[in-house]
Amino acid sequence: MNEIVQASANGGITRDDMNKKWVNSCKNDYDGEPITERTFYRIKANLEELFGCKIVCAPTSKKYSVNINDADNDRNNLTLLEILLRKVNRTSVNQILQMLMTGNDVPADDMRAARDLAAAVSRLPQTYSEEFFMRAHDIKGADKAEPDEYYRNYICVWNDSIYHLTWQWLSIGFYDNEICFYLVTNEGDQSERSRKAAEAGFGEGIRYRGGYYWHEPIEPALFTMPFETKPDMDKVIRRAELLIRRLEKVQSSEKKIHQ
């Protein structure tokens, strides 16, 4: 958000330029990996909702900038950003945004509240993943669970006997407003990898860190589980159980092949 706000005074910033900044950022935990298109648009939507603004893209320059509509509602109906905007005189949007980002002319209590809110929101995915990890023993058909070694807030779930025949497991990722379900494998043979994934109802995989292949379910409804305020862990567990049962079918096929 800070990059878009600072660039808005000069017409905005392109997604490619933001990607370059992110690749070289010390806050990038993923070894210089860029932000995928899907992740970018999810972050954009989350920022718009959190700050009560619109992040618009100029059709010609492809640059993104912040567009805020000042509200005339009662204070109780305003977003945090709009409340802060009403504390200053009618200056230009760029000046107001700069005040917000630097803390100028913003009462200390409100600024602390804004920072506390931002910190709490940033911790939500970790909180959700830890809660799920603590309940992973409830997943029928699975006997192992560990945090993903490469991706923060992802929990790997598997059955050891299934894994040793199929080389497949689940990795479940927690975000602030949705949960993603992947099949992951270290099967090196491309044809075998595709066959096993298809049998479990998953599409072609993409190779990510560690040399593992990540597959999304063919049915889009099984890939993500959106939520409004807090994820329903019972539903997450039931989804994991459904996908584990699919891996059991692959295991059964592998047993027949090896007989």
C-alpha positions in Angstrom: 0.0 0.0 0.0 2.9 2.4 0.8 4.4 1.9 -2.6 1.1 2.7 -4.4 0.4 5.7 -2.1 3.8 7.2 -2.6 3.6 6.7 -6.4 0.1 8.2 -6.7 1.5 11.7 -6.6 3.4 10.9 -9.9 0.7 9.0 -11.7 1.0 5.7 -10.0 3.2 2.6 -10.3 2.9 -0.5 -12.6 2.6 -4.0 -11.4 5.9 -4.9 -12.9 7.7 -2.1 -11.0 5.9 -3.3 -7.7 7.1 -6.8 -8.5 10.7 -5.6 -8.9 10.5 -3.8 -5.6 9.0 -6.9 -3.9 11.6 -9.3 -5.4 14.4 -7.2 -3.8 12.6 -6.4 -0.6 14.0 -7.6 2.8 10.4 -8.5 3.7 10.2 -11.1 0.9 10.5 -14.5 2.7 10.3 -16.5 -0.5 13.8 -16.2 -1.9 13.2 -13.4 -4.4 10.0 -14.9 -5.9 7.7 -12.3 -7.5 4.0 -11.8 -6.6 1.8 -13.9 -8.8 -1.0 -12.2 -10.7 -3.7 -14.0 -8.6 -1.9 -13.0 -5.3 -1.6 -9.4 -6.5 -5.3 -9.0 -7.2 -6.2 -10.7 -3.9 -3.9 -8.2 -2.0 -5.4 -5.3 -4.0 -8.9 -6.3 -3.0 -7.9 -6.7 0.6 -6.3 -3.3 0.7 -9.3 -1.7 -0.9 -11.5 -3.3 1.8 -9.2 -2.5 4.7 -8.6 1.2 3.8 -12.0 1.9 2.3 -10.5 3.1 -1.0 -10.2 2.2 -4.7 -6.9 1.2 -6.3 -7.4 2.0 -10.0 -5.3 1.2 -13.0 -4.8 3.7 -15.8 -5.7 2.0 -19.1 -2.9 3.6 -21.1 0.1 3.6 -18.6 -1.1 0.5 -16.7 -0.1 2.3 -13.5 -2.0 1.8 -10.3 -2.9 4.7 -8.0 -5.2 5.3 -5.0 -8.6 6.9 -5.5 -10.5 7.9 -2.4 -14.1 9.2 -2.2 -14.5 11.3 0.8 -17.6 10.3 2.8 -20.2 12.5 4.5 -21.6 9.8 6.7 -21.9 9.8 10.5 -18.5 9.1 12.2 -19.7 5.7 13.3 -20.3 4.6 9.7 -16.9 5.7 8.4 -13.9 3.4 7.8 -10.7 4.2 9.7 -9.1 5.9 6.7 -12.1 8.1 6.1 -12.1 9.1 9.8 -8.5 10.2 9.5 -9.2 12.0 6.3 -11.9 14.1 8.0 -9.5 15.2 10.7 -7.6 17.5 8.2 -8.8 20.4 6.1 -9.8 19.8 2.4 -6.4 19.4 0.9 -5.4 17.4 -2.1 -5.8 13.7 -1.9 -2.0 13.2 -2.3 -1.2 15.5 0.6 -3.8 13.8 2.8 -2.4 10.4 2.0 1.1 11.6 2.7 -0.1 12.8 6.1 -1.6 9.4 6.8 1.5 7.5 5.9 3.9 9.7 7.9 1.7 10.3 10.8 1.6 14.0 10.5 -1.4 15.8 12.0 -2.9 12.5 13.1 -3.8 12.1 16.8 -1.5 9.7 18.6 -4.3 7.5 19.9 -5.8 7.1 16.4 -2.4 6.3 14.9 -1.7 3.7 17.5 -5.1 2.2 16.8 -4.3 2.1 13.1 -1.0 0.4 13.7 -2.5 -2.1 16.2 -5.2 -2.9 13.6 -2.6 -3.4 10.9 -0.5 -5.6 13.1 -3.5 -7.7 14.2 -4.6 -8.2 10.6 -1.1 -9.2 9.5 -1.0 -11.9 12.2 -4.4 -13.5 11.3 -3.1 -16.0 8.8 -0.5 -17.3 11.3 -3.2 -17.5 14.0 -5.5 -19.5 11.7 -2.7 -21.9 10.6 -1.6 -22.5 14.2 -5.2 -23.2 15.2 -5.6 -25.7 12.3 -2.3 -27.4 13.2 -3.4 -27.9 16.7 -6.6 -29.7 15.4 -4.9 -31.7 12.6 -5.2 -34.9 14.7 -8.9 -34.7 14.2 -8.6 -35.2 10.4 -9.8 -38.8 9.6 -7.5 -40.6 7.3 -4.4 -38.5 8.1 -1.8 -39.4 10.6 0.9 -36.7 10.0 0.9 -32.9 10.0 3.7 -30.3 9.9 4.1 -26.7 9.0 5.3 -26.3 5.4 9.1 -26.0 5.3 9.0 -23.3 2.6 5.7 -21.4 2.8 4.6 -19.5 5.8 1.1 -20.2 7.1 0.8 -23.5 5.1 0.2 -26.7 6.9 1.1 -30.1 5.3 -1.3 -33.0 6.0 -0.8 -36.6 4.9 -1.1 -40.3 5.6 2.2 -42.0 5.9 1.2 -45.2 4.2 -0.5 -43.3 1.3 2.6 -41.1 0.9 4.9 -44.1 0.5 2.9 -45.4 -2.4 1.8 -42.2 -4.1 4.3 -39.6 -3.0 1.4 -37.2 -2.4 0.3 -35.0 0.4 -1.9 -32.0 1.1 -0.7 -28.4 1.8 -3.3 -26.1 3.2 -2.6 -22.4 3.1 -4.2 -19.8 5.4 -4.8 -16.1 4.3 -6.8 -13.3 5.9 -10.0 -14.1 4.0 -9.6 -17.5 2.4 -8.0 -20.9 2.6 -6.3 -22.7 -0.3 -6.0 -26.5 -0.7 -3.2 -28.0 -2.8 -2.0 -31.5 -3.6 1.8 -31.6 -3.4 4.1 -34.3 -4.7 7.8 -35.0 -5.2 7.0 -37.6 -8.0 9.8 -37.1 -10.6 8.2 -38.9 -13.5 6.0 -36.4 -15.4 3.5 -38.9 -16.8 3.1 -40.7 -13.4 2.7 -37.4 -11.7 0.0 -36.3 -14.0 -1.8 -39.6 -13.9 -1.9 -39.7 -10.1 -3.0 -36.1 -9.8 -5.8 -36.6 -12.3 -6.9 -39.7 -10.5 -7.2 -37.7 -7.3 -9.1 -34.9 -9.2 -6.3 -32.4 -9.4 -4.9 -30.5 -12.4 -1.4 -30.2 -13.8 1.2 -29.2 -11.2 3.6 -26.2 -11.1 7.1 -26.7 -9.7 7.9 -24.5 -6.7 10.5 -24.3 -4.0 12.1 -27.6 -2.9 11.4 -29.1 -6.4 7.9 -30.1 -5.3 4.9 -29.9 -7.7 1.8 -28.1 -6.5 -1.6 -29.1 -8.0 -4.9 -27.3 -7.7 -8.2 -29.3 -7.6 -9.9 -29.5 -11.0 -13.1 -28.4 -9.3 -12.6 -24.6 -8.4 -15.0 -24.9 -5.4 -12.5 -27.3 -3.8 -9.5 -25.1 -4.2 -10.4 -22.1 -2.0 -12.6 -21.7 1.0 -13.5 -18.0 1.5 -14.7 -16.6 4.8 -15.9 -13.3 6.2 -14.5 -13.0 9.7 -13.0 -16.3 10.9 -12.6 -19.6 9.2 -14.8 -22.5 10.3 -12.2 -25.1 11.3 -14.7 -27.9 11.2 -15.3 -27.2 7.5 -11.6 -27.0 6.9 -11.1 -30.4 8.5 -14.0 -31.9 6.4 -12.5 -30.5 3.2 -9.1 -32.0 4.2 -10.8 -35.4 4.9 -12.5 -35.3 1.5 -9.2 -34.7 -0.3 -7.4 -37.4 1.8 -10.1 -39.9 0.7 -9.2 -39.0 -2.9 -5.5 -39.8 -2.2 -6.6 -43.1 -0.7 -8.1 -44.0 -4.1 -4.8 -43.3 -5.7 -3.2 -45.5 -3.1 -5.6 -48.4 -3.9 -4.7 -48.1 -7.6 -1.0 -48.2 -6.9 -1.4 -51.3 -4.8 -3.1 -53.1 -7.7 -0.4 -51.9 -10.1 2.3 -53.3 -7.8 0.6 -56.6 -7.1 
